[in-house]
Amino acid sequence: EGLSSKYFVPDRVIGTSGRKVSPLLYLAVGISGAVQHLAGMKDSNFIISINVDENAQIKDESDIFIKGSIEEVLPILIEEVRAQRAEVVMNVKE
């Protein structure tokens, strides 16, 4: 099974050749920032992007840009979200 059949499912394509989205949080992982893709996600409220190329066009559209690979950044990001979630749950229960 090739990458295109696993990850590039037509219903999930964002941009001029797919659909437009406007979520509260848009997490762009490995997205270069092609004009066609930006057109589909530009109405997102808050954009966090992760890319190894610090000159990627997506950087200019991002509220937070993290230079790095998915393999090094996502585990740290997931750990931090879990820690924050646990803290919020503890504060609510107190």
BAMAR-495103 format. One record per atom (N, C-alpha, C): residue in three letters; x, y, z; atom name. Coordinates in Angstrom, 1 decimal. Each point is the difference from the previous one (the first is absolute). Example, Ala and Ser with C-alpha at 12.3 -4.5 7.8 and 13.67 -1.06 7.14 Angstrom:
[ALA; [13.2; -5.7; 7.8]; N],
[ALA; [-0.9; 1.2; 0.0]; CA],
[ALA; [0.9; 1.2; 0.0]; C],
[SER; [-0.4; 1.1; -0.7]; N],
[SER; [0.9; 1.1; 0.0]; CA],
[SER; [-0.8; 1.1; 0.8]; C],
//
This chain:
[GLU; [0.8; -1.2; 0.0]; N],
[GLU; [-0.8; 1.2; 0.0]; CA],
[GLU; [0.9; 1.2; 0.0]; C],
[GLY; [-0.2; 0.9; -1.0]; N],
[GLY; [0.9; 1.2; -0.1]; CA],
[GLY; [-0.5; 1.1; 0.9]; C],
[LEU; [0.9; 1.0; 0.1]; N],
[LEU; [-0.3; 1.1; 0.8]; CA],
[LEU; [-1.3; 0.7; -0.4]; C],
[SER; [-0.2; 0.2; -1.3]; N],
[SER; [-1.1; 0.7; -0.5]; CA],
[SER; [-1.3; -0.6; 0.4]; C],
[SER; [-0.1; -1.3; 0.0]; N],
[SER; [-1.2; -0.7; 0.4]; CA],
[SER; [-0.2; 0.0; 1.5]; C],
[LYS; [1.0; 0.1; 0.8]; N],
[LYS; [-0.1; 0.0; 1.4]; CA],
[LYS; [-0.2; 1.4; 0.6]; C],
[TYR; [0.6; 1.0; -0.5]; N],
[TYR; [0.0; 1.4; 0.6]; CA],
[TYR; [-0.8; 1.0; -0.8]; C],
[PHE; [0.0; -0.1; -1.3]; N],
[PHE; [-0.6; 1.0; -0.9]; CA],
[PHE; [-1.4; -0.5; -0.4]; C],
[VAL; [-0.9; -0.2; 0.9]; N],
[VAL; [-1.3; -0.4; -0.2]; CA],
[VAL; [-0.8; 1.3; -0.5]; C],
[PRO; [-0.6; 0.0; -1.2]; N],
[PRO; [-0.6; 1.2; -0.5]; CA],
[PRO; [-0.9; 0.8; 1.0]; C],
[ASP; [-0.8; -0.7; 0.8]; N],
[ASP; [-0.8; 0.7; 1.0]; CA],
[ASP; [0.8; 0.7; 1.0]; C],
[ARG; [1.3; -0.3; 0.1]; N],
[ARG; [0.8; 0.7; 1.1]; CA],
[ARG; [0.9; 1.1; -0.6]; C],
[VAL; [0.0; 0.2; -1.3]; N],
[VAL; [0.8; 0.9; -0.7]; CA],
[VAL; [-0.5; 1.5; 0.3]; C],
[ILE; [1.0; 0.8; 0.5]; N],
[ILE; [-0.3; 1.4; 0.3]; CA],
[ILE; [0.6; 0.9; -1.1]; C],
[GLY; [-0.8; 0.9; -0.5]; N],
[GLY; [0.5; 0.9; -1.0]; CA],
[GLY; [-0.9; 0.2; -1.2]; C],
[THR; [0.5; 0.6; -1.0]; N],
[THR; [-0.8; 0.3; -1.2]; CA],
[THR; [-0.5; -1.3; -0.7]; C],
[SER; [0.8; -1.1; 0.2]; N],
[SER; [-0.4; -1.2; -0.7]; CA],
[SER; [-0.8; -0.9; 1.0]; C],
[GLY; [-0.2; 0.4; 1.2]; N],
[GLY; [-0.8; -0.7; 1.0]; CA],
[GLY; [-1.0; 0.9; 0.6]; C],
[ARG; [0.0; 0.1; 1.3]; N],
[ARG; [-1.0; 0.8; 0.7]; CA],
[ARG; [0.6; 1.1; 0.8]; C],
[LYS; [-0.8; 0.9; 0.5]; N],
[LYS; [0.5; 1.1; 0.9]; CA],
[LYS; [-0.5; -0.4; 1.4]; C],
[VAL; [0.9; 0.3; 0.9]; N],
[VAL; [-0.3; -0.2; 1.4]; CA],
[VAL; [0.2; 1.3; 0.8]; C],
[SER; [-0.6; 0.1; 1.2]; N],
[SER; [0.2; 1.1; 0.9]; CA],
[SER; [-0.1; -0.4; 1.4]; C],
[PRO; [0.9; -0.9; 0.4]; N],
[PRO; [0.0; -0.5; 1.4]; CA],
[PRO; [0.5; 1.1; 1.0]; C],
[LEU; [-0.2; -0.2; 1.3]; N],
[LEU; [0.6; 0.8; 1.0]; CA],
[LEU; [1.5; -0.2; 0.0]; C],
[LEU; [0.5; -1.2; -0.2]; N],
[LEU; [1.4; -0.3; 0.0]; CA],
[LEU; [0.3; -0.9; -1.2]; C],
[TYR; [1.0; 0.5; -0.8]; N],
[TYR; [0.4; -0.7; -1.2]; CA],
[TYR; [1.5; -0.4; 0.3]; C],
[LEU; [0.3; -1.3; 0.0]; N],
[LEU; [1.3; -0.5; 0.2]; CA],
[LEU; [0.6; -0.5; -1.4]; C],
[ALA; [0.9; 0.8; -0.5]; N],
[ALA; [0.6; -0.3; -1.3]; CA],
[ALA; [1.3; -0.7; 0.2]; C],
[VAL; [0.1; -1.3; -0.3]; N],
[VAL; [1.2; -0.8; 0.3]; CA],
[VAL; [0.6; -0.3; -1.4]; C],
[GLY; [1.2; 0.5; -0.3]; N],
[GLY; [0.6; -0.3; -1.2]; CA],
[GLY; [-0.6; 0.7; -1.2]; C],
[ILE; [-0.8; 1.0; 0.2]; N],
[ILE; [-0.6; 0.7; -1.1]; CA],
[ILE; [0.9; 1.2; -0.4]; C],
[SER; [0.3; 0.1; -1.3]; N],
[SER; [0.9; 1.0; -0.5]; CA],
[SER; [-0.6; 1.4; 0.0]; C],
[GLY; [-1.3; 0.0; -0.3]; N],
[GLY; [-0.7; 1.3; -0.1]; CA],
[GLY; [-0.3; 0.4; -1.5]; C],
[ALA; [-0.2; -1.0; -0.8]; N],
[ALA; [-0.4; 0.3; -1.4]; CA],
[ALA; [-1.2; 0.9; 0.0]; C],
[VAL; [-0.1; 0.9; -1.0]; N],
[VAL; [-1.1; 0.9; -0.1]; CA],
[VAL; [-1.4; -0.7; 0.0]; C],
[GLN; [0.0; -1.2; -0.7]; N],
[GLN; [-1.2; -0.7; -0.1]; CA],
[GLN; [-0.5; -0.6; 1.4]; C],
[HIS; [1.0; -0.4; 0.8]; N],
[HIS; [-0.4; -0.5; 1.3]; CA],
[HIS; [-0.4; 1.2; 0.9]; C],
[LEU; [0.8; 1.0; 0.0]; N],
[LEU; [-0.4; 1.2; 0.8]; CA],
[LEU; [-1.4; 0.5; -0.2]; C],
[ALA; [-0.4; -0.1; -1.2]; N],
[ALA; [-1.4; 0.5; -0.4]; CA],
[ALA; [-1.0; -0.8; 0.8]; C],
[GLY; [0.3; -1.3; 0.3]; N],
[GLY; [-1.0; -0.8; 0.6]; CA],
[GLY; [0.0; 0.1; 1.5]; C],
[MET; [1.1; 0.5; 0.6]; N],
[MET; [0.1; 0.1; 1.5]; CA],
[MET; [0.1; 1.4; 0.6]; C],
[LYS; [0.0; 1.0; -0.9]; N],
[LYS; [0.3; 1.4; 0.5]; CA],
[LYS; [-1.0; 0.5; 1.0]; C],
[ASP; [-1.2; -0.6; 0.0]; N],
[ASP; [-1.0; 0.5; 1.0]; CA],
[ASP; [0.1; -0.7; 1.3]; C],
[SER; [1.0; -0.8; 0.3]; N],
[SER; [0.2; -0.6; 1.3]; CA],
[SER; [0.3; 1.1; 1.0]; C],
[ASN; [-0.5; -0.2; 1.2]; N],
[ASN; [0.2; 1.0; 1.1]; CA],
[ASN; [1.4; 0.1; 0.5]; C],
[PHE; [0.7; -1.2; 0.2]; N],
[PHE; [1.3; 0.0; 0.6]; CA],
[PHE; [0.8; -1.1; -0.7]; C],
[ILE; [1.2; 0.3; -0.6]; N],
[ILE; [0.7; -1.0; -0.8]; CA],
[ILE; [1.4; -0.2; 0.6]; C],
[ILE; [0.2; -1.3; 0.3]; N],
[ILE; [1.3; -0.5; 0.5]; CA],
[ILE; [0.6; -0.9; -1.2]; C],
[SER; [1.2; 0.3; -0.4]; N],
[SER; [0.6; -0.8; -1.0]; CA],
[SER; [1.3; -0.5; 0.4]; C],
[ILE; [0.3; -1.2; -0.5]; N],
[ILE; [1.3; -0.7; 0.3]; CA],
[ILE; [0.6; -0.3; -1.3]; C],
[ASN; [1.2; 0.4; -0.2]; N],
[ASN; [0.7; -0.2; -1.3]; CA],
[ASN; [1.5; 0.0; 0.2]; C],
[VAL; [0.7; -0.8; -0.7]; N],
[VAL; [1.5; 0.0; 0.1]; CA],
[VAL; [0.6; 1.2; -0.7]; C],
[ASP; [-0.8; 0.6; -0.9]; N],
[ASP; [0.5; 1.1; -0.8]; CA],
[ASP; [-0.4; 1.3; 0.6]; C],
[GLU; [0.9; 0.7; 0.6]; N],
[GLU; [-0.4; 1.3; 0.7]; CA],
[GLU; [-0.4; 1.1; -1.0]; C],
[ASN; [0.2; -0.3; -1.3]; N],
[ASN; [-0.4; 1.0; -1.0]; CA],
[ASN; [-1.3; -0.4; -0.7]; C],
[ALA; [-0.7; -1.1; 0.5]; N],
[ALA; [-1.2; -0.4; -0.6]; CA],
[ALA; [-1.0; 1.1; 0.0]; C],
[GLN; [-0.8; 0.1; -1.1]; N],
[GLN; [-1.0; 1.1; -0.1]; CA],
[GLN; [-1.0; 0.0; 1.2]; C],
[ILE; [-0.3; -1.2; 0.5]; N],
[ILE; [-1.0; -0.2; 1.0]; CA],
[ILE; [0.4; 0.8; 1.3]; C],
[LYS; [1.2; 0.3; 0.2]; N],
[LYS; [0.5; 0.8; 1.1]; CA],
[LYS; [-0.7; 1.3; 0.1]; C],
[ASP; [-0.1; 0.7; -1.1]; N],
[ASP; [-0.6; 1.3; -0.1]; CA],
[ASP; [-1.5; 0.0; 0.4]; C],
[GLU; [-0.6; -1.1; -0.1]; N],
[GLU; [-1.5; -0.2; 0.3]; CA],
[GLU; [-0.2; -0.5; 1.4]; C],
[SER; [1.0; -0.4; 0.7]; N],
[SER; [-0.1; -0.7; 1.3]; CA],
[SER; [0.1; 1.0; 1.1]; C],
[ASP; [-0.9; -0.3; 1.0]; N],
[ASP; [0.1; 0.7; 1.3]; CA],
[ASP; [1.2; -0.5; 0.8]; C],
[ILE; [0.3; -1.3; -0.1]; N],
[ILE; [1.2; -0.6; 0.6]; CA],
[ILE; [0.6; -0.9; -1.1]; C],
[PHE; [1.3; 0.2; -0.2]; N],
[PHE; [0.8; -0.9; -0.9]; CA],
[PHE; [1.0; -0.7; 0.7]; C],
[ILE; [0.1; -1.3; -0.1]; N],
[ILE; [1.0; -0.8; 0.7]; CA],
[ILE; [0.9; -0.7; -1.1]; C],
[LYS; [1.3; 0.3; 0.1]; N],
[LYS; [0.9; -0.5; -1.0]; CA],
[LYS; [0.4; -1.4; 0.6]; C],
[GLY; [-0.3; -1.0; -0.8]; N],
[GLY; [0.4; -1.4; 0.4]; CA],
[GLY; [-0.8; -1.0; -0.8]; C],
[SER; [0.4; -1.3; 0.2]; N],
[SER; [-0.7; -1.1; -0.7]; CA],
[SER; [-1.1; -0.5; 0.9]; C],
[ILE; [-1.0; -0.6; -0.6]; N],
[ILE; [-1.1; -0.6; 0.7]; CA],
[ILE; [0.4; -1.0; 1.1]; C],
[GLU; [1.1; -0.7; -0.4]; N],
[GLU; [0.5; -1.1; 1.0]; CA],
[GLU; [0.5; 0.6; 1.3]; C],
[GLU; [0.6; 1.2; -0.1]; N],
[GLU; [0.6; 0.6; 1.2]; CA],
[GLU; [-1.0; 1.0; 0.7]; C],
[VAL; [-0.9; 0.6; -0.8]; N],
[VAL; [-0.9; 1.0; 0.6]; CA],
[VAL; [-1.3; -0.6; 0.6]; C],
[LEU; [-0.6; -0.9; -0.8]; N],
[LEU; [-1.3; -0.5; 0.5]; CA],
[LEU; [0.0; -0.7; 1.4]; C],
[PRO; [1.0; -0.8; 0.3]; N],
[PRO; [0.0; -0.6; 1.3]; CA],
[PRO; [0.1; 1.0; 1.1]; C],
[ILE; [0.8; 1.1; -0.2]; N],
[ILE; [0.1; 1.0; 1.0]; CA],
[ILE; [-1.4; 0.8; 0.1]; C],
[LEU; [-0.6; 0.3; -1.1]; N],
[LEU; [-1.2; 0.7; 0.0]; CA],
[LEU; [-1.1; -0.8; 0.7]; C],
[ILE; [-0.1; -1.3; -0.3]; N],
[ILE; [-1.0; -0.9; 0.6]; CA],
[ILE; [0.2; -0.1; 1.5]; C],
[GLU; [1.2; -0.1; 0.4]; N],
[GLU; [0.4; 0.0; 1.5]; CA],
[GLU; [-0.5; 1.3; 0.6]; C],
[GLU; [0.2; 1.1; -0.6]; N],
[GLU; [-0.4; 1.3; 0.6]; CA],
[GLU; [-1.5; 0.1; 0.1]; C],
[VAL; [-0.7; -0.4; -1.1]; N],
[VAL; [-1.4; 0.1; 0.0]; CA],
[VAL; [-0.6; -0.9; 1.1]; C],
[ARG; [0.5; -1.2; 0.2]; N],
[ARG; [-0.4; -0.9; 1.0]; CA],
[ARG; [0.2; 0.6; 1.4]; C],
[ALA; [1.2; 0.6; 0.2]; N],
[ALA; [0.3; 0.7; 1.3]; CA],
[ALA; [-1.0; 1.1; 0.3]; C],
[GLN; [-0.2; 0.8; -1.0]; N],
[GLN; [-1.0; 1.1; 0.1]; CA],
[GLN; [-1.4; -0.5; 0.3]; C],
[ARG; [-0.4; -1.0; -0.7]; N],
[ARG; [-1.3; -0.6; 0.2]; CA],
[ARG; [-0.2; -0.5; 1.4]; C],
[ALA; [1.1; -0.7; 0.5]; N],
[ALA; [-0.1; -0.5; 1.4]; CA],
[ALA; [-0.1; 1.1; 1.0]; C],
[GLU; [0.7; 1.1; -0.3]; N],
[GLU; [0.0; 1.2; 0.9]; CA],
[GLU; [-1.4; 0.6; 0.0]; C],
[VAL; [-0.6; 0.1; -1.1]; N],
[VAL; [-1.3; 0.6; -0.1]; CA],
[VAL; [-1.0; -0.9; 0.7]; C],
[VAL; [0.1; -1.3; -0.2]; N],
[VAL; [-0.9; -0.9; 0.7]; CA],
[VAL; [0.1; 0.1; 1.5]; C],
[MET; [1.3; 0.1; 0.5]; N],
[MET; [0.2; 0.1; 1.4]; CA],
[MET; [-0.6; 1.3; 0.6]; C],
[ASN; [0.2; 1.1; -0.8]; N],
[ASN; [-0.6; 1.3; 0.5]; CA],
[ASN; [-1.5; 0.0; 0.0]; C],
[VAL; [-0.6; -0.7; -0.9]; N],
[VAL; [-1.5; -0.1; 0.0]; CA],
[VAL; [-0.5; -0.8; 1.2]; C],
[LYS; [0.7; -1.0; 0.3]; N],
[LYS; [-0.4; -0.9; 1.1]; CA],
[LYS; [0.3; 0.6; 1.4]; C],
[GLU; [0.9; 1.0; 0.1]; N],
[GLU; [0.3; 0.6; 1.3]; CA],
[GLU; [-1.1; 0.9; 0.5]; C],
//
